[in-house]
Amino acid sequence: MSPLTSTQKQNSADAGNLKQVLVSDCSEHQHIRYNPLRNEWILVSAHRMKRPWKGQLEKPTEVNIARHDPTNPLCPGATRANGEVNPEYESTYVFDNDFPSLQPDAPDPGPSKHPLFQSKAARGDCKVMCFHPHSDVTLPLMSIPEIRAVIDKWVELMVELGSKYQWVQIFENKGAMMGCSNPHPHCQVWASSFLPNEPRIADQTQRDHYKSHKMPMLVEYAKLESQNKERIVVENEDWLVVVPYWAMWPFQTLLIPRRHVLRLQDLSDNERDSLASIMKRLLTKYDNLFEVSFPYSMGWHGAPTGQSLLGDNSHWQLHAHYYPPLLRSATIRKFMVGYELLAQAQRDLTPEQAAERLRNLPEVHYKLRQNQPEK
């Protein structure tokens, strides 16, 4: 092979410089990124983090929560709105939501009279699941065996409700900032006779990707992120947590198994153990970011259930989304308004910057560090 000419050397150097510029531009200047799960784009405007903030300041997360409040309807032994008394539970506890959004015996609205005015039957079941008997013990403060008990109960509910309903949505709204009406550690499980909008979109995009690439989208994505490392927050042998390339919320994360898994009930015993471990590590980092009980909405997405249990769902990969709203501090949040509502989602720091901040945080909870005696 003949040696490079001076012109070729210069072109090569220019190409290298261009690559450096492009990397810099992605971290300092606006650009748009594609979200293949939703088939949509997001605007990234990292430079906006430099603007002064004179807007709304959120009320700091409540710190002194009573361990047991007999008037709190989620506590052991408390009386709920329907008059039922909770047992003196010592681990997880599940009950029917006293104010359900879906009921199994809802009537059919009848045929639609015009394409612009359509309605269909919506039936389902709504459950509330308490994680722990103590109101002041959130998931990152629970032991790994206690978190494993939460996962096992999730699996039980997926199997039970998934045998009857097309979709089972497990979700946790943590903190008043996310609309949580009760500080006691808990989640909700809504099972529906229909496939809701978000999983319906994800079902189609993953199906299209599988048809074109012969590999589940998120299995391929996890392998690429595992090689890249730049957006990884925590990882172990079975699981990967990343700030996704297309993240919309400031410190949004995506929790993915490394193995191809369709649903929670398909996890092995070891994968459930390692899931409990990685959840504790992630949520500890969340709390340590601003040293508050970090608010978020999270939920699991997996292959549809009900009649879909009999079909081919090879395009699906189990995953969990975490959507936290905080941006600059414990009192400054990201708002999805204006441009975000009328045009497209926008974020103020790059996913790479967010991942680095989370990755570099300690994995010992700040409350436990505060309680450690000084040496």
Number of C-alpha atoms within 10 A of each C-alpha: 3 4 7 10 9 9 9 11 12 12 12 13 12 12 12 12 12 12 12 11 12 13 12 11 13 16 19 16 16 18 14 15 14 14 15 15 18 17 11 12 16 19 19 25 19 21 14 14 13 9 7 7 10 6 8 9 12 13 11 14 16 11 9 7 13 11 12 17 16 11 11 16 18 28 26 22 19 19 17 15 10 8 9 12 15 17 12 12 14 11 14 18 21 18 13 13 16 13 11 13 12 17 16 14 10 11 11 11 11 10 10 11 9 8 7 7 7 11 14 12 12 17 18 22 21 22 18 19 23 22 26 26 22 20 22 17 17 18 20 22 18 15 14 20 12 17 26 20 19 23 20 18 17 19 17 14 20 22 17 12 22 22 16 17 24 21 27 32 21 21 19 20 24 24 20 16 20 15 12 17 11 15 19 27 22 25 22 20 23 21 27 25 20 18 17 13 9 11 18 14 15 19 22 16 19 23 19 15 17 17 12 10 10 12 18 21 20 23 19 14 16 23 12 11 18 17 10 10 13 17 23 24 25 21 20 13 11 16 20 22 26 28 28 22 18 22 25 27 25 24 27 23 27 20 25 24 25 22 15 19 20 20 20 22 17 13 18 11 11 11 18 21 19 20 24 22 20 21 20 22 20 22 20 25 26 23 21 20 22 16 16 17 22 21 23 23 20 19 17 18 23 22 24 24 25 19 12 15 13 8 10 9 18 16 23 27 23 22 22 18 19 22 21 23 23 23 20 15 14 21 14 17 19 15 13 16 12 10 10 15 10 9 11 15 20 27 26 20 24 25 28 20 17 21 24 15 14 22 18 12 17 13 18 15 20 18 15 9 10 9 8 9 6 6 3
